């Protein structure tokens, strides 16, 4: 009874940027877009929604728990 809203991204850290700083920056950048996806899915079922970003270039999932519904 759980649904996931995962936005896959191919972007990666800039040269010399640590993965944590990159993920923090991208989290802020894509929060609104992911919120829109969550809102679109909200009417499609009763199960809770968990939201996150997955960065394919660094194989890292970032859970945006503030967007969970």
C-alpha positions, 0 to 999 in steps of 0.5 A, a space after each residue: 500500500 505505498 506509491 512512489 513518485 520518482 523523477 529520474 535525472 541524468 545530471 551530475 555534480 559540476 567539476 569539483 562539486 561534492 555529491 552532497 552539495 550537488 544533491 542539495 542544490 538539485 533538491 531545491 531546483 526540482 522540488 516544485 516539479 516533483 510537487 506537481 507530479 505528486 499532485 497529479 498522482 494524488 487522485 489516482 489512489 488512496 495509498 500514501 505517496 513517497 517522493 524522491 529524485 534519482 540521479 543516474 550519473 551518481 546512483 543516488 536516491 534523494 527522498 524529499 520527505 516534505 513532499 510525501 502525501 
